[in-house]
Amino acid sequence: MQITDEQRDQALAIADSCARFLYASPQSGEMLENIATKHGIDDAQYRIFAITVGDAILNLVSHAELPGYLASQLNIEMKQSLQIFADLIDFLSQSPTQSLESEIAQAEDALRSISPIRTMQEDQMKLSDEPVVQSSSQADLLQHVPAAPYQVTPHL
């Protein structure tokens, strides 16, 4: 069975969000690399391994056919292929919500660690004893020089 890049692109275009997550997320890549390392898949075979697993994620190869497909693609014995497949079942059945929940928890922790933003209202409450400075000139405000009071002179 030979699967082309065009077939992979078409399958990815119609894949659901879970399949897209498994196919392209950095977390999935890390997990796949850990499985490859555990089973002694070297760097030369890793690319073929990743593409083969990607074909299963995109349903171009059924899960039932995956052990045989792995054995033929990687030129390994069926026994080793079944051992790899046992770890891949856990990988293929994971949900993106697991990592999404952990990312949300990390983001919430990061938000809690940020100090609150100072607001003008809070500053005015703290300075309530001081007179309010009003001016039409920004320079006067920055230098804290009060403007002359507004006076109306009658026309005679």
C-alpha positions in Angstrom: 0.0 0.0 0.0 1.5 3.3 -1.1 0.0 6.5 0.2 0.8 9.8 -1.5 1.3 13.2 0.0 -1.7 14.4 -2.0 -3.9 11.8 -0.2 -2.5 12.9 3.1 -3.3 16.6 2.4 -6.8 15.7 1.4 -7.4 13.6 4.5 -5.9 16.4 6.7 -8.2 19.0 5.1 -11.3 17.0 6.1 -10.0 15.7 9.5 -11.8 16.6 12.7 -10.1 18.7 15.4 -9.0 15.7 17.4 -7.2 14.2 14.4 -5.6 17.6 13.6 -4.4 17.8 17.2 -2.8 14.4 17.1 -1.3 15.0 13.6 0.3 18.4 14.2 0.6 19.3 17.8 4.1 19.6 19.5 2.8 17.5 22.4 1.9 14.7 20.0 5.3 14.9 18.4 7.0 14.6 21.7 4.9 11.6 22.7 5.5 9.9 19.4 9.3 10.5 19.8 9.2 8.9 23.2 7.4 5.8 21.8 10.1 5.6 19.1 12.9 5.9 21.6 11.4 3.3 23.8 11.2 0.8 21.0 14.7 1.5 19.5 13.5 3.3 16.4 16.6 5.2 15.2 16.7 8.6 13.5 16.8 7.1 10.1 13.6 5.2 10.7 11.8 7.9 12.7 10.6 9.9 9.7 9.0 6.8 8.2 7.6 5.9 11.6 6.0 9.3 12.1 4.5 9.3 8.6 3.1 5.8 9.1 1.5 6.8 12.4 0.2 10.0 10.7 -1.4 7.9 8.1 -3.3 6.0 10.8 -4.3 9.3 12.5 -5.8 10.5 9.2 -7.6 7.2 8.8 -5.7 6.3 5.6 -4.7 3.1 7.4 -7.1 1.4 9.8 -6.0 0.7 13.3 -6.5 -3.1 12.5 -4.0 -2.8 9.6 -1.5 -0.6 11.5 0.7 -3.4 13.0 1.2 -5.0 9.6 1.7 -1.6 7.9 4.3 -0.6 10.6 6.2 -3.9 10.1 6.3 -3.5 6.3 7.2 0.2 6.4 9.9 -0.1 9.1 11.2 -3.5 8.0 10.7 -5.0 11.5 9.3 -8.2 12.8 5.6 -8.4 13.5 6.3 -9.1 17.2 8.1 -5.7 17.5 5.4 -4.1 15.5 2.7 -5.3 17.9 4.7 -4.0 20.8 4.9 -0.6 19.2 1.2 -0.8 18.3 0.3 -1.4 22.0 1.9 1.9 22.9 0.4 3.6 19.9 -3.2 2.6 20.9 -2.9 4.8 24.0 -1.4 7.6 21.8 -4.1 7.3 19.2 -6.9 7.3 21.7 -5.9 10.5 23.6 -8.1 13.5 23.5 -6.9 17.1 22.9 -9.0 18.2 25.8 -6.5 16.6 28.2 -3.7 18.9 27.2 -6.2 21.8 26.6 -7.3 21.5 30.3 -3.7 21.6 31.4 -2.9 24.6 29.2 -5.9 26.4 30.7 -4.8 25.7 34.2 -1.3 27.0 33.4 -2.8 30.2 31.9 -5.0 30.7 35.0 -2.0 30.3 37.3 0.0 32.8 35.2 -2.9 35.3 35.4 -3.1 35.0 39.1 0.6 35.7 39.5 0.3 39.1 37.6 -0.1 42.1 39.9 -3.2 44.1 39.4 -3.1 47.1 37.1 -3.2 50.6 38.7 -6.1 52.6 37.6 -6.8 56.3 37.6 -9.8 55.8 39.9 -7.6 54.0 42.5 -5.1 56.8 42.3 -7.7 59.5 42.8 -9.1 57.7 45.9 -5.6 57.6 47.4 -5.0 61.3 46.7 -8.4 62.5 47.9 -6.8 65.0 50.3 -4.9 66.7 47.5 -6.7 69.3 45.3 -7.6 68.2 41.8 -5.4 69.9 39.2 -7.1 70.9 36.0 -5.4 72.4 33.0 -5.8 72.6 29.3 -2.0 72.1 29.0 -0.4 68.8 29.3 2.9 70.5 30.4 1.1 72.1 33.3 -0.3 68.7 34.4 3.1 67.0 34.1 4.8 69.7 36.1 1.8 69.8 38.5 1.4 73.6 38.1 -2.2 74.6 38.6 -3.6 76.7 35.9 -4.9 80.1 36.7 -8.6 80.1 37.7 -11.0 80.9 34.9 -12.3 84.4 35.1 -15.0 86.1 33.2 -14.5 89.8 32.5 -17.6 91.7 31.7 -17.7 93.7 28.5 -18.4 97.4 29.1 
